[in-house]
């Protein structure tokens, strides 16, 4: 199964007791896939991977696979310390996930050969296709990315740095050193729609959409606009929806996740709040988010 269209990163709902709420998660994922998502990325950044233990993680991935019911691929997050990354990779495989999004190792910085070995061991543990997240302390060079592309289980790189000079060099080097590979690049910046035009100019068309989780109508309309060449609609959505959303997001660290959950609550989905160290948005910021959502829905006629 190939990834296509708008990639959906669901939240992880928590109940009043603070535990993973599986039924709201199943409903959330089902609604997203039914709305037109091209892939589900469960227990990743938006899904608060950082706040899940192995039991939580297994529940989230299994529920997401159940809700998706084979309609689109399900990729599960992995990362952190090597033992934990391997444990969740195995749990993802046993829960029916189609692949992994491998996030950075815990805290430490490492040379390229260490990062390559980290990816290799996690990939071997799961036996699943792996997309490597290029961000934080997992920064890959052009040559080390080409080495990833030659691994049979590594199928792509999700760029979370936004260093376009480096990304262009990476893309050119992979094409040169791993010819014939189907290695795919993804735009993985927060609120990725804001940089979609720039990434598309480099041939990177796939992107993660946090906004899809709470405003699928807007996210799908934007994707249709950029892929069909409707620049006027794309610019209007960028100016009146995505720009104010990013400005609000940047006011408090962690709002890239917290605002998504708040948006879902505003749209009537009971997903609970975030786990520490994230914080839920203030009432003032929730009111501002509600206006942003309303403006986006008005533009797309929803």
N, C-alpha and C positions, 0 to 999 in steps of 0.2 A: 504494500500500500504506500502510495506516495503522498507527501505533504503538498498542499496546494491552498490557494486562497488565504483567508484570514485565519491565523493561528490563535487558538483560544487557550488562555491561561486561567483556569478557574481558581477561585479562592477555596480555602478550606473552612467550611462552616464549623463553628463551635457552639455547643448548646449552653444553656444556663449554668450547667455544672462545669463548664470549661472543657468538656471532652469533645472529640470529633463527632459531629452530627451527620451520620451517614445518609439519612433520608433526604435532608435538605441538599446535601452534596449531589446525590443522584438526580434530584430534580434540577438543580443548577446546571449540571453537565448535560443532562438530556435536553434542556431548553436551549443551551448554547449550540449543541450539535444540530438540533432541529431547526434553529435559526439560520444555519448555513456555515458553521465553522469548518475549516479544512483540516483541522487536526486539534487534538486535545493534549495539553501539557500539564499533567497533574503533579501536585506536590513539588512545584518549582518555586520561584521567587514569590510570585503573587499568591501561591498556595502556602506560604509561610513554611517552606522546607526547613528553615533554620530553627523553627519552634516545634518540630515534630520528633517524637521518639520512634523507634522501629515499629511498635504496635500501631501508633497513629498513622505512620506512613503506609503501612500495609493496608489498613482500612481505607485510606484515601485512594490509593491506586486501585484496589479491588473494586471499590464503589464506582470509580470513574470508568473502569473497563466495563462493568455491568451496565452503567448508564449509556455508554457509547454504543454498545451492542454491535461492534464491528463495522459501524458506519464510516468511521474515519480512524486513522492511526491514533494510538494513545502513547505518548512519551511520558516517562516519569522522571522526576528530578533525582539526582544523586550528587554526592559531593561530601566535603568535610574531610575528616581524618580518613586515611586509607582503609582501616578496618570497617568503619561505619559506611563508607562509600561502597565497599564490596558487599556489606550486609544488605543495604537497601537495594543495590543492583540485583542481588539474588532474589530479594523479596519482590521486586518489580517483575522479574521474569516469571516467578511462580504465580504471580497475581494476574498474568495475562497481558502485561504491557507489550507494546510493539517495539519500543526503543527507550533510550535514556537521553536526557539532557544532563551532561556532566558539568557540574558547577565547580568552582575553585576548591582546592584543598584548604584545610583549616589554617588560616592566619599566616603561616610561614611563606616566605618567598623561596624560590628554588630556580636553579638553572634549567635550561631547555631540556637536557637529558633526563632530569628528574621529573619534570612535568610529563614528558613522553612516557616514562615508565609508569607513572601514576595512571595515565589514561589506559595504557596497555593492561595493567592489572585489573582495573575496574571493568574494562570491556571483556576480559577473559572470564571474570567472575559471573557476568550476566549472560554472555553469549547473545547479546542483543545489539542491534545497530545503535551507534552512539553519535550524538551531536555534542561537540565540545564547546563550552561557553568561554569565550575569550574576554575576560574582564578581571578586575581586582588583581589578585596576586597570581592569576593564571594568564600570563601574557606570553603569547607565542610569537616567535620570529617567523619570517617567511620560510626559512629552511625547516624549522621544527614543525610548522604547519604542513609542509609538503611531506614530512615524515609521517604525520598523522594520516594524511590522505592516502598513504600507501598501506595503512593498516586495513585489513579486510572488513573489520567491524565499525570503523569510524567513517561516517558518511557526511559530516559537515561541520562547519564552524559558525557559531553564533557570535557576532561581534557586539560586545557591550562597551567598547572603548570609544568608538567614533573617531578614531585617528585615521582619516581617509588616505593619507599618504601611506601609512603602514598597511592598511587594508588593501590598497591597490597593489603594493609590492607583494603581499601575501598571495593575492589572486593570481598575479602573473607568474609567481614562482611555482605555485601549485600546478598551474596549467603546463608549465615547462617541465617540472620534475615528476609529475604524476599524470602524464598524458593518458587520456582514455578513462580516467576515474570519473565517477559520477558524484564527486565531492561538491556539496552545496553550501552556499554562504547565506546567512540570515542576518537581518538587522535586528539586534537585540537591545537597542537603547531603550531607556524608560520612555513611555509614551512615544513609541517608535514612529507613529504616523508623522510626527513633526519633521523627521529626517528622511521619510520615504522618498521624496523627490531626489535627494542627494544620493541615497543608496541606489536607487533605480538607475541613475546616471552611470553607475559603475557596474550595472548588470546584476545587482543584488535585489531580487524582487520579493523574496519571502520576508515576512516580519512578524514579530509577536505583537499582539494587540491586547493591552490591559483594558482599554476602553470597551472592547467587545464584551467583556464580562458583564458590564452594567448598561451599556448602550449599544447593543448589537446592530440596531437600525442605523445608527450613525457610522459605526465602524464598517459595515457592509457598504453603505452608500459611498463612503470615502474610498474604499477599495475599488468599487466599480468606477468611480470617477477617475482615479489615477490609472487604472488599467485600460479604460476606454478613451482616455485623452480629454475628459471633461475638466479642463484646467480651471474653469470658472467655479464649478462646484467644489473642487478640491481646495482651491484657495479660500473660498468662503468658509468651508469647514475648518481649515487650518486657522483662519483668523478669528472666527467667532466661537469655536468649540475647543479645539486642541490647544491654541495659545493660552487662553485663560485657564484651561485645565492644568497646563504645565506651570503657569505662574502660581497657581494655588498649590500644586504639588510641591514646589520648591520652597514653600514657606516653612515646612516642618520636615526634618529627616524622617523617612519611613512612610510618608504620605503616598508614595508610589503604590503601596499596598493598602494602607488605611483608607484612602479615598475610594478605592475600588469596592471595598466592603461597604463603605457608607453609601456609595452609589447603588449597590444592590439592595440595601435596606430601603433606600428611597424608592426603588422600583418594586418594592413589595416582597423581596425575598429575605427570609429570616436566616441570615448567615452568622449572626452574632458579631462580636467585636474581634479585635486582634489580640494576640498573646504578647506579653512583654518580651523584648524591650520596645516593641512598637506601641504606639498610643493611638487611640481613636480620635478622629477630628473633633474640634470644638464645635459647639452649636452654631457659631458664626460661620465657620468654614463649611459646615454641612449645608447651611442656607445658601452660601455662595455656590457650592457644588450643585445644588438643586436648580439654580438659575442657569448654570452652564449646561446642564443636561437638557433643560427645557429649550434653551436656545438651539442646541444641536438637533433635537427632535423636530423643532419648528422648521429648521432649514430643510430637513429631509422629508418633511410632510408626514411624520409619524405621530 
